[in-house]
């Protein structure tokens, strides 16, 4: 899986994975993505993924 905002967020929100994360894992993935891609593209990808749920 590539480390791109849409791919990571989609993977994290999969039905079989969504409740299996350690409490800090989503925040760490978010911060790592923001570090690489910037806040706006990451938040846009997250919003799109949530809308598709």
The 8 nearest C-alpha neighbors of each residue, nearest first, counted from 0:
[[1, 2, 6, 7, 3, 10, 9, 5],
 [2, 0, 3, 6, 7, 4, 5, 10],
 [3, 1, 7, 0, 4, 6, 32, 5],
 [2, 4, 6, 1, 5, 7, 32, 36],
 [3, 5, 7, 41, 6, 44, 8, 32],
 [6, 4, 44, 8, 7, 3, 9, 45],
 [7, 5, 9, 3, 4, 8, 10, 1],
 [6, 8, 10, 4, 9, 5, 3, 11],
 [9, 7, 11, 5, 10, 6, 4, 45],
 [8, 10, 6, 12, 7, 11, 5, 48],
 [11, 9, 7, 8, 13, 12, 6, 16],
 [10, 12, 8, 9, 13, 17, 7, 16],
 [13, 11, 17, 9, 10, 8, 14, 16],
 [14, 12, 16, 10, 15, 11, 17, 9],
 [13, 15, 16, 17, 12, 18, 11, 10],
 [14, 16, 13, 17, 18, 19, 12, 11],
 [17, 15, 13, 19, 14, 18, 11, 12],
 [16, 18, 12, 14, 13, 19, 11, 15],
 [19, 17, 16, 20, 15, 14, 21, 12],
 [20, 18, 16, 17, 21, 15, 22, 11],
 [19, 21, 18, 24, 22, 17, 16, 25],
 [20, 22, 24, 23, 19, 25, 18, 26],
 [23, 21, 24, 20, 25, 26, 19, 18],
 [24, 22, 26, 21, 25, 27, 20, 28],
 [23, 25, 27, 21, 26, 22, 20, 28],
 [26, 24, 28, 27, 23, 29, 22, 20],
 [27, 25, 29, 23, 24, 28, 30, 22],
 [28, 26, 30, 24, 29, 25, 31, 23],
 [27, 29, 31, 25, 26, 30, 32, 24],
 [30, 28, 26, 32, 27, 31, 25, 33],
 [29, 31, 33, 27, 32, 28, 34, 26],
 [32, 30, 34, 28, 33, 29, 27, 35],
 [31, 33, 29, 35, 34, 30, 36, 28],
 [34, 32, 37, 38, 30, 36, 35, 31],
 [33, 35, 31, 32, 37, 36, 30, 38],
 [34, 36, 32, 33, 37, 31, 30, 3],
 [37, 35, 33, 32, 34, 40, 41, 38],
 [38, 36, 33, 39, 34, 35, 40, 41],
 [37, 39, 33, 41, 40, 42, 36, 34],
 [38, 40, 42, 41, 37, 43, 33, 36],
 [41, 39, 43, 42, 38, 44, 37, 36],
 [42, 40, 44, 43, 38, 39, 4, 33],
 [41, 43, 45, 39, 44, 40, 38, 46],
 [42, 44, 40, 46, 41, 45, 39, 47],
 [45, 43, 47, 41, 5, 42, 46, 4],
 [46, 44, 42, 48, 43, 47, 8, 41],
 [47, 45, 43, 49, 48, 44, 42, 50],
 [48, 46, 50, 44, 45, 49, 43, 51],
 [47, 49, 45, 51, 50, 46, 44, 9],
 [48, 50, 46, 52, 51, 47, 45, 12],
 [49, 51, 47, 48, 52, 46, 45, 44],
 [52, 50, 48, 49, 47, 46, 9, 45],
 [51, 49, 50, 48, 12, 47, 13, 14]]
